[in-house]
């Protein structure tokens, strides 16, 4: 079968155009369907004070290769690295922001947020950082 280059490209572009049109028709929503929008009352947000980070050192890279992503990201200083073990999280200093979980590079995450136990809810305020030497008022 002999076909010229011009006819080959013309038929190729024609079939590509037909494919694009059929796909675009399939992606258009039908006019009788109503978009489902969740009610704002159903989406109750948990405040940061209700959450605390929990370490899962079995999947943590910090115990073997020295991943410091969560330690460097934690602004409250609640995460400490223990060589050969992994990380340890101080629940009294943890503010529950979730940045440690966000930056964790492993799957499943080695750090996750959980509801704070009722005994710790009163101590969920951000911990004050110790003052620098020479910062004491006279």
C-alpha positions as CSV (number, residue, x, y, z in Angstrom):
1,X,0.0,0.0,0.0
2,X,1.5,3.3,-1.1
3,X,0.4,6.4,0.7
4,X,1.9,9.8,0.4
5,X,3.3,11.6,3.4
6,X,0.7,14.3,3.0
7,X,-2.2,11.8,3.1
8,X,-0.6,10.0,6.1
9,X,-0.4,13.2,8.2
10,X,-3.9,14.3,7.1
11,X,-5.4,11.0,8.2
12,X,-3.4,11.0,11.4
13,X,-4.5,14.5,12.4
14,X,-8.1,13.7,11.4
15,X,-8.1,10.6,13.7
16,X,-6.5,12.6,16.5
17,X,-9.1,15.3,16.2
18,X,-11.9,12.7,16.3
19,X,-10.4,11.2,19.5
20,X,-10.1,14.5,21.2
21,X,-13.7,15.4,20.4
22,X,-15.0,12.0,21.7
23,X,-13.0,12.4,24.9
24,X,-14.1,16.0,25.5
25,X,-17.7,14.9,25.1
26,X,-17.3,12.2,27.6
27,X,-15.7,14.6,30.2
28,X,-18.5,17.2,30.0
29,X,-21.0,16.8,32.8
30,X,-24.5,16.1,31.9
31,X,-27.0,18.9,32.3
32,X,-29.3,17.0,34.6
33,X,-26.6,16.1,37.2
34,X,-26.3,18.4,40.2
35,X,-22.8,19.0,41.6
36,X,-22.4,17.6,45.1
37,X,-21.1,20.3,47.4
38,X,-20.5,19.2,51.0
39,X,-22.2,21.2,53.7
40,X,-19.8,23.4,55.9
41,X,-21.4,22.1,59.0
42,X,-20.4,18.5,58.1
43,X,-16.7,19.5,57.9
44,X,-15.9,20.3,61.5
45,X,-12.2,21.2,61.7
46,X,-10.2,20.0,64.6
47,X,-8.2,22.7,66.2
48,X,-4.4,22.3,66.6
49,X,-4.8,22.1,70.3
50,X,-6.7,18.9,70.0
51,X,-3.9,17.1,68.0
52,X,-0.5,15.8,69.0
53,X,2.2,14.2,66.8
54,X,3.0,10.5,67.4
55,X,6.2,8.8,66.2
56,X,6.3,5.5,64.4
57,X,10.0,4.6,64.5
58,X,9.6,1.3,62.7
59,X,9.4,3.2,59.4
60,X,11.5,6.3,60.4
61,X,14.6,7.0,58.3
62,X,16.2,8.9,61.2
63,X,17.3,5.8,63.0
64,X,19.5,4.6,60.1
65,X,20.3,7.2,57.6
66,X,19.9,10.5,59.4
67,X,16.8,12.1,57.9
68,X,16.1,15.3,59.8
69,X,13.1,16.6,57.9
70,X,10.7,16.6,60.8
71,X,13.2,17.8,63.4
72,X,14.2,20.8,61.2
73,X,10.6,21.7,60.4
74,X,9.3,21.6,64.0
75,X,9.1,25.2,65.2
76,X,8.2,24.3,68.8
77,X,11.2,22.0,69.2
78,X,9.0,19.1,70.2
79,X,10.9,16.5,68.1
80,X,14.3,15.2,69.2
81,X,16.5,12.7,67.3
82,X,17.8,9.7,69.2
83,X,20.6,7.9,67.3
84,X,19.7,4.3,66.5
85,X,16.2,4.6,67.8
86,X,14.5,7.3,65.7
87,X,12.6,10.3,66.9
88,X,11.0,11.2,70.2
89,X,8.1,13.7,70.4
90,X,7.5,15.7,73.6
91,X,3.7,16.0,73.7
92,X,3.9,18.9,76.1
93,X,5.7,21.0,73.5
94,X,3.9,19.7,70.5
95,X,1.3,22.3,69.2
96,X,-0.3,19.8,66.7
97,X,0.4,21.9,63.5
98,X,1.1,18.8,61.4
99,X,4.2,20.2,59.6
100,X,6.2,17.2,60.7
101,X,3.7,14.8,59.1
102,X,3.7,16.9,55.9
103,X,7.5,16.8,55.4
104,X,8.0,13.1,56.3
105,X,9.4,11.4,53.2
106,X,8.4,7.8,53.9
107,X,5.2,5.9,53.2
108,X,3.5,5.1,55.6
109,X,4.4,8.3,57.5
110,X,6.7,7.9,60.4
111,X,5.0,10.8,62.1
112,X,1.2,11.2,62.3
113,X,-1.3,13.4,64.1
114,X,-3.7,11.9,66.6
115,X,-6.3,13.3,69.0
116,X,-4.7,14.4,72.2
117,X,-5.7,12.4,75.3
118,X,-8.0,14.3,77.7
119,X,-5.3,14.5,80.3
120,X,-3.1,16.6,77.9
121,X,-5.7,19.0,76.6
122,X,-4.9,21.6,79.2
123,X,-1.2,21.6,78.4
124,X,-1.7,22.0,74.6
125,X,-0.5,25.6,74.6
126,X,2.7,26.3,72.7
127,X,5.7,26.0,74.9
128,X,7.8,29.1,75.5
129,X,11.3,28.9,74.3
130,X,14.0,29.5,76.9
131,X,15.4,33.0,77.0
132,X,18.8,33.6,75.5
133,X,21.7,34.4,77.8
134,X,21.6,38.1,78.5
135,X,17.9,38.5,77.7
136,X,16.8,38.8,81.3
137,X,15.2,42.1,82.2
138,X,17.1,44.2,84.7
